[in-house]
Amino acid sequence: MKNNIMSTLYIGIDVSSKTNVLCALDFQGNQLLSLNAANNQPGAEAILESIIDCLNSNSLKTVVIALESTSVYSTHIANYLSSDEVLLAYKPLVYCLNPKTVANYRKSFVDIDKTDPLDAYIIADFARCGRIKSAPWRGAQFLALQRLTRHRLHLIESITREKSYMVSNIYLKFSEYTTSDKEERPFTNTYGATSAAVLTEFLSLDDITYTSIENLVEFVKEKGKNRFSDPVKTAKLLKKAARDSY
């Protein structure tokens, strides 16, 4: 934090889904502002107005705003305060803090109850003492990257979970289909188009077992769009897997 510390307002915001509780301190630790506002657009506007009034009335030139990273609930207020055109004149630095760092700092305050105004005070004091080591909030740029990365991970985990569930169902219908040795499996990709056609279009293992090898080869060619290098071998492995399954 490169702001002039003597002319800086240090703000701590305790965020929840419903409310934002704010406490503001000067460098000497004097409490200049305490506010409880709804965590919505009107509440954010009320917070902004109070911050600007506090800066002007105390002849302060810069502002540092710290809040705990609280799921998605801290996102909107952080974006709002870091990008407001009026507040930009005071060179605001907005930080979303790891709750663990604030919790550890809170341990230095003994014999105090846990209340929202006090939490906001501790966050403000954490900023005032220069304990913040993280980078300032980068708003939409950071948020876009974060959400895309997390969504990609969510999709991968969902696909993995669904594939595992599918394998259990495949085993119950066709036990040798996925458990046989790799060189004896008819398809390298259990989830490919041809494999899916086998599992959905043949209602029982007997249908595969008693289908002629010629018809089975034609089936493999058609569903695989002639991409199998040796469809006869694939058809034979499919028949063997069907015969050896429960």
C-alpha positions in Angstrom: 0.0 0.0 0.0 1.7 3.2 -1.2 -0.9 5.8 0.0 0.2 8.5 2.4 -0.7 6.7 5.7 -1.3 9.9 7.7 -4.0 11.1 5.3 -5.6 7.7 4.6 -9.0 6.4 5.8 -8.8 2.7 6.7 -12.1 0.9 6.2 -13.1 -2.6 7.2 -16.3 -4.2 6.0 -17.8 -7.3 7.5 -19.8 -8.9 4.6 -22.7 -11.3 4.8 -25.5 -12.2 2.3 -27.8 -9.6 3.9 -25.7 -6.8 5.3 -22.4 -5.0 5.1 -21.1 -3.7 8.4 -18.5 -1.0 8.0 -16.0 0.6 10.4 -13.5 3.3 9.4 -10.4 4.4 11.3 -7.7 7.0 10.8 -4.0 6.2 11.1 -4.1 6.9 14.9 -6.8 4.3 15.4 -9.7 6.7 16.0 -13.0 5.4 14.8 -14.4 7.9 12.4 -17.4 6.0 11.0 -19.6 3.0 11.9 -22.3 1.9 9.5 -24.7 -1.0 8.9 -26.2 -1.2 5.4 -28.0 -3.8 3.3 -25.9 -5.8 0.9 -27.6 -4.5 -2.2 -27.4 -1.5 -4.6 -29.1 1.1 -2.3 -26.9 -0.2 0.6 -23.8 0.2 -1.4 -24.8 3.7 -2.4 -25.3 4.6 1.3 -21.9 3.2 2.1 -20.3 5.2 -0.7 -21.9 8.4 0.4 -20.9 7.9 4.0 -17.3 7.2 3.0 -17.0 10.3 0.9 -18.5 12.5 3.6 -16.1 11.0 6.1 -13.1 11.7 3.8 -14.1 15.2 3.3 -15.1 16.1 6.8 -11.7 14.7 8.1 -9.6 16.2 5.3 -8.3 12.8 4.2 -7.0 12.3 0.7 -6.9 8.5 0.2 -8.8 5.4 1.3 -8.0 1.8 1.9 -10.9 -0.6 2.0 -10.6 -4.2 3.3 -13.2 -6.9 3.4 -13.1 -10.6 3.9 -13.6 -12.8 0.8 -17.0 -14.2 1.7 -18.1 -16.6 -1.1 -19.8 -14.5 -3.8 -21.3 -12.0 -1.3 -18.2 -9.7 -1.3 -18.0 -9.5 -5.0 -20.5 -6.8 -5.8 -19.5 -4.4 -3.0 -15.8 -4.8 -3.9 -16.5 -4.1 -7.6 -18.7 -1.1 -6.7 -16.3 0.6 -4.4 -13.2 0.0 -6.6 -14.8 1.4 -9.7 -16.9 4.3 -8.6 -15.9 7.5 -10.5 -16.3 9.8 -7.5 -14.3 7.6 -5.1 -11.6 7.2 -7.7 -10.5 10.7 -6.9 -9.4 9.4 -3.5 -7.2 6.6 -5.0 -9.1 3.8 -3.4 -7.3 0.5 -2.8 -9.8 -2.4 -2.3 -8.6 -5.7 -0.8 -10.5 -9.0 -0.5 -8.7 -10.7 2.4 -8.3 -14.4 3.1 -10.6 -14.9 6.2 -7.8 -17.1 7.8 -5.4 -14.1 8.0 -8.1 -11.9 9.7 -9.0 -14.7 12.1 -5.4 -15.1 13.1 -5.1 -11.3 13.6 -8.3 -11.4 15.7 -6.6 -13.6 18.3 -4.5 -10.7 19.4 -7.7 -9.0 20.6 -8.4 -10.7 24.0 -11.6 -10.7 26.2 -13.9 -9.4 23.4 -17.1 -10.8 22.1 -17.6 -11.7 18.5 -20.0 -9.1 17.0 -20.3 -7.7 13.5 -19.2 -4.2 14.4 -16.2 -5.6 16.1 -15.3 -7.8 13.1 -15.5 -4.7 10.9 -13.2 -2.9 13.4 -10.7 -5.7 13.3 -10.6 -5.8 9.5 -10.1 -2.0 9.5 -7.3 -2.2 12.1 -5.7 -5.1 10.1 -5.5 -2.6 7.1 -4.3 0.3 9.3 -1.4 -1.8 10.7 -0.1 -2.6 7.2 -0.8 -6.3 7.5 -2.2 -6.6 4.0 0.1 -8.5 1.6 -2.2 -9.4 -1.2 -2.8 -7.5 -4.4 -5.7 -5.0 -4.7 -9.0 -6.2 -6.1 -9.0 -6.3 -9.9 -12.7 -6.4 -10.4 -14.1 -7.8 -13.6 -10.8 -9.1 -15.0 -10.1 -11.2 -11.9 -13.7 -12.3 -11.6 -14.0 -13.5 -15.2 -10.9 -15.6 -14.9 -11.9 -17.0 -11.6 -15.4 -18.0 -12.7 -14.2 -19.5 -16.0 -11.6 -21.5 -14.2 -14.0 -22.7 -11.5 -16.7 -23.5 -14.1 -14.2 -25.6 -16.1 -13.2 -27.5 -13.0 -16.9 -28.0 -12.2 -17.6 -29.4 -15.6 -14.6 -31.8 -15.5 -15.6 -33.1 -12.1 -19.2 -33.5 -13.2 -18.2 -35.5 -16.3 -15.8 -37.7 -14.2 -18.6 -38.4 -11.7 -21.1 -39.2 -14.5 -18.6 -41.5 -16.2 -17.9 -43.4 -13.0 -21.7 -43.8 -12.5 -22.0 -45.0 -16.1 -19.3 -47.6 -15.7 -21.1 -49.2 -12.8 -24.3 -49.6 -14.9 -22.3 -51.0 -17.8 -20.8 -53.6 -15.6 -24.2 -54.8 -14.4 -25.3 -55.2 -18.0 -22.1 -56.3 -19.7 -19.5 -57.3 -17.0 -16.6 -58.0 -19.4 -17.1 -54.9 -21.4 -14.8 -52.7 -19.2 -13.1 -55.2 -16.9 -11.4 -57.5 -19.4 -7.7 -56.9 -20.2 -7.0 -53.9 -22.4 -6.0 -56.0 -25.5 -9.3 -57.9 -25.2 -11.6 -55.0 -25.0 -13.6 -54.3 -28.2 -13.3 -50.5 -27.9 -10.5 -48.4 -26.5 -13.0 -45.6 -25.8 -16.0 -46.9 -23.7 -17.8 -43.6 -24.2 -17.4 -43.4 -28.0 -20.2 -43.4 -30.5 -19.8 -47.1 -31.6 -19.6 -48.2 -28.0 -22.7 -46.2 -27.1 -24.6 -47.8 -30.0 -23.7 -51.3 -28.8 -24.9 -50.6 -25.3 -28.2 -49.0 -26.4 -29.2 -50.9 -29.5 -28.5 -54.4 -28.3 -31.0 -55.1 -25.6 -29.2 -58.2 -24.2 -26.0 -60.1 -24.4 -27.7 -62.9 -26.3 -28.5 -60.4 -29.1 -24.7 -59.9 -29.5 -23.8 -63.6 -29.0 -26.2 -64.9 -31.6 -25.8 -62.1 -34.2 -23.7 -63.4 -37.1 -20.2 -62.2 -37.3 -20.9 -60.7 -40.7 -23.8 -58.6 -39.4 -21.8 -57.5 -36.4 -18.9 -56.4 -38.6 -21.4 -54.3 -40.7 -22.8 -52.8 -37.5 -19.3 -51.8 -36.3 -18.5 -50.4 -39.7 -21.7 -48.4 -39.9 -21.6 -47.0 -36.3 -17.8 -46.4 -36.6 -18.1 -44.7 -40.0 -15.5 -47.1 -41.4 -12.9 -45.7 -39.0 -11.9 -49.1 -37.5 -8.7 -50.5 -38.9 -9.8 -54.1 -38.3 -13.6 -54.3 -37.8 -13.6 -58.1 -38.0 -11.3 -58.2 -34.9 -13.5 -55.7 -33.1 -16.6 -57.8 -33.9 -14.9 -60.9 -32.6 -13.8 -59.2 -29.4 -17.3 -58.0 -28.9 -18.7 -61.5 -29.2 -16.1 -62.9 -26.8 -16.9 -60.2 -24.2 -20.6 -61.0 -24.5 -20.0 -64.8 -24.1 -17.7 -64.3 -21.1 -20.0 -61.9 -19.3 -22.4 -62.8 -16.6 
